[in-house]
Amino acid sequence: MENRKHMAVGLLIWTLYNFFSAGVLALQQHLEYWDAFMSAGASNYAMALMSIPLWSFCKRFPLDKEKIVATVILDTIVCSVLSVVWLVAYYGIHWLFVHKGAVMVMLSTRIYLWQLLDGLTKFALILGIFYTIQFYQKLKKTELREAELDLLTKDMELQHLKTQINPHFLFNALNSVNALMGKEPEKARTMNSKLSQLLRTALEGQDSKFVKLSEELAFARTYLDIEKVRFGDKLRVDEAIDASVLDQDVPAMLLQPLVENAIKHGIAKQAHGGLVQIKLARFENTLDIKVINSGSDGSSKATATAFERGIGLKNTRQRLARIYENAFVFEIDNGQPDEFCAHIQLPLTPNHPEEKGPA
């Protein structure tokens, strides 16, 4: 089907060229346009027919820069042979269908030598066009393969980063259950039930690259419920949620690492506990996400090394970079000396972004 389409396009181009060349011939030789069209057609359509095996030749022997001399010699031989065949076909068509006398004149004046050179030049030009088309097709195929490889590599990297986060989170949660088993078994059982619910949710969505922000929030809330069993009144949670953004698609496991980091590096280190704030809002054309915890060092030095201290923040930033390239913000704000704020801004889109190559 594709070959027929290409042949139809080629025939159209040759026909347009024949209309043009017939007009030039009619003006030069003072011929009727139809006679000029038939005369030019005998030459042009014969050459069009000869270009079909030339295209097959190009596919069989593509241009090779490592064998450029041999390729040029072979191309010259092929174009010369096709020129001879074309000229014989041209004269034959002219003799049978156009004007026998014109053939006799061309033979007697030896104009066929110039025609042979003209045919060689045109076939060389056609060959150059075919090689250019071939080079373009090869380039597009290479770009397509590279794009597919980039997507596959990126998908593998995202999955690897996600699987790094999940065991890390599970390890911390099981440690929390273990810490309560001996002292407060009732709380441990409650925490174990919450953990089962959390793991069930994680397993059901493990193949999902994107989820609704409402689902991410529910997952983070369940995680906080587990930690509340562990910390009791020492862990306080405050939310400021803009309901209009909850239907946005976000990368899976986006909020939980931020909340876990807030508890591990903030709340857990304070004897009196602290406050975790989750803020989800719309800011201009972006989704604005903030997870703030008290009891952390908010100095410039501490925030500068925040992405190096653990898996959660570092992997989250790497995942966002691979998905959004430069169209996102992930920074640590240190507006208050005793507060640590993980701040993310993502573009607001009707659906999740198209996957791109590794950043």
Stockholm file with secondary structure:
# STOCKHOLM 1.0

chainA/1-359         MENRKHMAVGLLIWTLYNFFSAGVLALQQHLEYWDAFMSAGASNYAMALMSIPLWSFCKRFPLDKEKIVATVILDTIVCSVLSVVWLVAYYGIHWLFVHKGAVMVMLSTRIYLWQLLDGLTKFALILGIFYTIQFYQKLKKTELREAELDLLTKDMELQHLKTQINPHFLFNALNSVNALMGKEPEKARTMNSKLSQLLRTALEGQDSKFVKLSEELAFARTYLDIEKVRFGDKLRVDEAIDASVLDQDVPAMLLQPLVENAIKHGIAKQAHGGLVQIKLARFENTLDIKVINSGSDGSSKATATAFERGIGLKNTRQRLARIYENAFVFEIDNGQPDEFCAHIQLPLTPNHPEEKGPA
#=GR chainA/1-359 SS CHHHHHHHHHHHHHHHHHHHHHHHHHHHHTCCHHHHHHHHHHHHHHHHHHHHHHHHHHHHSCCCGGGHHHHHHHHHHHHHHHHHHHHHHHHHHIIIIICHHHHHHHHHTTTHHHHHHHHHHHHHHHHHHHHHHHHHHHHHHHHHHHHHHHHHHHHHHHHHHHHHHHHHHHHHHHHHHHHHHTTCHHHHHHHHHHHHHHHHHHHHTTTCSEEEHHHHHHHHHHHHHHHHHHHGGGEEEEEEECGGGTTCEEESSSHHHHHHHHHHHTGGGCTTCEEEEEEEEEETTEEEEEEEEESSCCSHHHHHTGGGSCHHHHHHHHHHHHHHTTSCEEEEECSSTTEEEEEEEEECCSSCCCCCCCC
#=GC SS_cons         CHHHHHHHHHHHHHHHHHHHHHHHHHHHHTCCHHHHHHHHHHHHHHHHHHHHHHHHHHHHSCCCGGGHHHHHHHHHHHHHHHHHHHHHHHHHHIIIIICHHHHHHHHHTTTHHHHHHHHHHHHHHHHHHHHHHHHHHHHHHHHHHHHHHHHHHHHHHHHHHHHHHHHHHHHHHHHHHHHHHTTCHHHHHHHHHHHHHHHHHHHHTTTCSEEEHHHHHHHHHHHHHHHHHHHGGGEEEEEEECGGGTTCEEESSSHHHHHHHHHHHTGGGCTTCEEEEEEEEEETTEEEEEEEEESSCCSHHHHHTGGGSCHHHHHHHHHHHHHHTTSCEEEEECSSTTEEEEEEEEECCSSCCCCCCCC
//
